[in-house]
Amino acid sequence: MGDNKINYSRRSFLKSTALAGGGLMISFNWLSEFGQDDKIKMFDLPEQWHELNGYIKITPDNVIKILNPNPEFGQNVMTSLPMIVAEELDAEWQKVVVEMGPHDTVKLGPQFTGGSNSVKMYWKPLREAGAAARQMLKEAAAQTWSVPVEEITTKGAVLFHAKTNRAGTYGEFASKASGIPIPKEVKLKDVKNFNVVRNSKKNVEGLKIITGKPLFGMDYNQEGMLIAMIEHPPAFGMKLKSFDASQTLQMPGVKDVFTLKLYEDGFEQGGFDTRTFNDLLVVVGNNTWEVMNARKKLKATWEPAGVMKETVAGRSGKKEVIIPGELESTGAQFAKMQEYAKQPAEQLRKDGDPETAFKNAAQVIERTYNAPFLAHNCMEPMNFFAHVTDEKALVAGPLQAPGWSEPTLAKLLNLPADKIEIQMTRMGGGFGRRAYGHYLYEAALISKKVKAPVKLIYTREDDMSYGIYRPMYTATYRAALDSNKKLIAFHVKGGGIPEHPIHANRFPAGAVDNYLAEGWQIPSNITIGAFRAPRSNFNAAAEQSFLDELAEAMGKDPIDFRLELLKRAKENPVGKNNDYDADRYAGVLQLVREKSGWNKPENKKYSRGVAAYFCHNSYAAHVVDMIMTNGQPYVERVFSAIDCGIVVNPDAATNMVQGAVVDGIGNAFYGGLTHKNGAVEQNNFHRYKIIRMHEAPKKIEVHFVQNDIDPTGLGEPPFPPVFGAVANALYKAAGKRLYQQPYGPQLNTRRAF
Amino acid sequence: MLTLNINKKSYTVDVDPDMPLLWVLRDKLGLVGTKYGCGMAQCGACAVHLNGEAVRSCVTKVSRAVGQQVVTIEGLSEAGDHPLQKAWIELDVPQCGYCQSGQIMSAAVLLRENSNPTDQDIDAAMAGNICRCGTYLRIRSAIHLAAEMQRKKG
C-alpha cells in the first residue's frame, strides 16, 4: 500500500511535468511561460482518488470527479465545462461529481472568466483531456486483459471487450491508467454523436443555491475572521486629508482604525489593476454590523487629490498617464463632449472617399446618440477574504481572473506566487467588474497589517460609488444617400469619457464604398472597466437605431436593408479586416425574421423593433415587441436568434440569453449614473433603478442557429443588440426616436421604485 | 442575551438588540443562505419569514424576532423539497444564484396566501425582489409550477 502511494504520487508529479511540457494540453500555448519549478507541487491526494489529468479524478468505486477550471458567476461553466470533459471521457453524467478547481494554471488552463471566452477557449483542451483519459483507461484494460486496445469500447464509465465478453469499470482501471503515459494524439468524437454536450443538463449547484448553502465570497468564513470596511472619499478626484477615529474606536466590536496605501508611488499598474482611491481609511472589527456602525462615527476630512500621474504597463513598455483633478459634474461633462465632438479626431478606418461622397450627396442624415456611465451592480457586492502572514497568503472570494491579479498581489505582499493560494468562490454576478482585483489587494494588505484573517466587505453604497464603471459615451452617425436613395457613404465619430466606443471594423464597415470611423476621448478621474460587452453595449444601440432611421428614409424594411448591406459585404466586400462573417450575421437576422413572424398581420398590434450585432465572436438578433399600456411602454415579448456555434447546454444557454435580454431592457430604460462635483448621485437601488419582475417580458423565445461550428461565446453577444431593438420598438410605440439613454425618463415612465 | 427560534431551533445570542436580524443570522449563527444586497429593503435578497410574514431582515431589528418564529431558506423544507424548491430545480431557474433565497422566501408567502396566483399577482408579490441576472421569466414559471404541484397535493 505504502509503495503504491509513493509510486502514485511520483506519477502525479510526472504527469504534471508531462502536462507542463505540453504533452496533453497541446492547445494551451502559454505553458511555456511557466517554468517547471514555479508551479509544480507534490499532491497530497487521498489514495483513493486516481488523477488521470488536472481535470479528472476517479476512485476504485468508479466515482468520477471532474474539476471546473473557470470561475463561476452565473454563466454556468460549473456545469458546461465538466460536461465537455464527461462527453469525451464517456462518463455517466448523472453520476459525475463536479468540484471547483483550485487556482493552478499549469494543470487547469488560463482560468479566467471574461470576454465570453470560457467555453470557447476550453472547448478543445477539455475534449482532449476527456479523450486522453479515456484512451489511457482503454490502454489499461487492454494491458490487463492482454487484448488489442483497438478492440476495447467504452460506455458510461465502463470498458468492454466484446470478443471475450469482458467488462470493467473505469474505477477498476483508474490506478493503472494513471500510470500510463498521456497519449500524444487523441481522437475526438464526431460532434453529431454527443450524448452529454448539446443536451440540456441541470445546474450542478442548483440544489445548493436554493437551500442556502455557503457558496459566495460573502459566505466565506474562517475561525477568528475579522471584518474590514474602507471609508472611501465621497467623490472622484478627492483624497483623505485627516481623520479622527476617537469615537469610532470606542464603538463595540471595533479592533482598529488606520490608513493604508494601496500602491506605492510609481507602481506599474497592469491592465486590471485599476483602482479609484489609493489612500485607504480602514475600520476593522468583529462583525459586519458593528463595523458599519463604527464607520458612522468616523470624522474624516477630504481634499481634492489634484492632477495625478499613474504608471501603467502598456504593450510597448510602461507609460505615464495623467489623471485630471477636476471634480466632474454630468452637465459639464455633457457640454465638454459636445465641444470635443466638433474637433478633429483620430481616424480609425477610412475606405474610399467619404468627404467627396458626402459633399455630392443628395441627402445627408446625421444623428447623435448618448449614453451615461453605468454601474455593474453585481447582486453580491465586492468582498474578499484574506489571511496573510510573512510566509504565505490564503485569499478567497469572487474574482474573475486570479491569474491577472496574482502578479500584483505577489508584488504588494512581497511573497512569491507559489506561496499565495487563491480560492475562487462562486460569484454573485461579475459582468466584468470582478476582473479588477483592487478589492483583493485591499483585503490582503489589511490582513497583513492586522495580522489576522480578514474579510473586506463593500456595502452597496461603497460598491456603487467606487467606480470602474461602463464609460459615458457619445457617437455621431452620418449617412450620405444619392438621388436614388442608395447609401453611398457612412461616417461614425464616437467619443467617450474616458474612452471612445468605436469598433472601426464592425458592420457596416465592409458594406459601404465610402466609410470613415473616428474616435476621441476625454480623460477623467472617474474610473472605468469592462462592462458586459464593452463598447459594443453602446455601439449596438446607436448604430442599430441609426440603421433603422436610414431604412425608413430609404423606404426599406429594416431587416431587408441590413440583409442587402450584408450581401454586399459578403459578395463584394469593401476594405480589409472586416470583423464579422456576413453569412452568420445575415443568418441570425433571417432566423429572427422567421421566428418572430416579422410583417405577419397577426403581430400588427405590437410595436416591433429589430436589431442585430456581432461581438465576442458570436451573432445575435432580437425582435422586441412592445405595447403601450396607459401611456407607458412595456416589452411584452422578445424573439431572439443567436449563432454561437455548438451550444453545449441548450437550456442553460437559453436562460443566459433571456437574462441578457432582461438586462438589456433594464439598462436601456433605467440604467445610468450622474455626478455632481465628483460625487455620484446614485448609490443604492432607491436611486439607481434596476428592472424588476413586472417590467420583464412575458415571453422571450430563443432560437439558436444549428451548426457544428466550435462554440464561440454567449455571455455578452446577446446583450448589445437589445438596446437597439428597444429603441426601434419605442419609435413605433411612442412615436418618437430617442437618442439619449436611459430611455425611461424621456417617456414619463412611472418609476416603480 | 436574546433567545431566538429559527427554523424550529432555539438559539441564544449575545448581541445588541438593535442588530438587524440579517447580520445575526449571517455573522452570529452561520446561516448564510439569507443574503445582503442593499441594506435598505430595496432588493429583497434578505427576505425571511417572521411568523409567516415576509420581512426584510436587513432592516428588522433582532429584538423584533425575540419570542417569534423565524424561518430562513435553510429551514423552508427538510430536504430542499418545498414545491418552490422542486419547481426551481425542475425549471433550472438560477444563474448566479445570489438573489434566489430571497426570491423563494417571498414566493413562499405568496403561495401560502394564494394557491392559484395570476401573472399579475406574481408580479405584485415579487416586485421587491431584484434579480440582476434577469431570471424573472423562470421565477414566474417556477411559481406557477409550484402552485400547480401544491394544488395537486391537495
Interface residues (C-beta under 8 A of the other chain):
Chain A: F73 G74 Q75 N76 S200 K202 N203 E205 G206 L207 I209 I210 T211 G212 K213 P214 L215 F216 M218 D219 N221 I227 P252 N287 T288 W289 M292 N377 C378 M379 E380 P381 R426 M427 G428 G429 G430 T459 R460 D651 A652 N655 M656 Q658 G659 A660 V661 V662 D663 G666 N684 F685 H686 I690 I691 R692 M693 H694 A696 P697 K698 K699 I700 A752 F753
Chain B: D16 M19 P20 W23 R26 D27 K28 G30 L31 V32 G33 T34 K35 Y36 G37 C38 G39 M40 Q42 C43 A45 T72 I73 E74 G80 Q85 W88 I89 D92 V93 P94 Q95 C96 G97 Y98 C99 Q100 S101 I104 D119 I122 D123 A124 M126 A127 N129 I130 C131 R132 C133 G134 T135 Y136 L137 R138 I139 R140
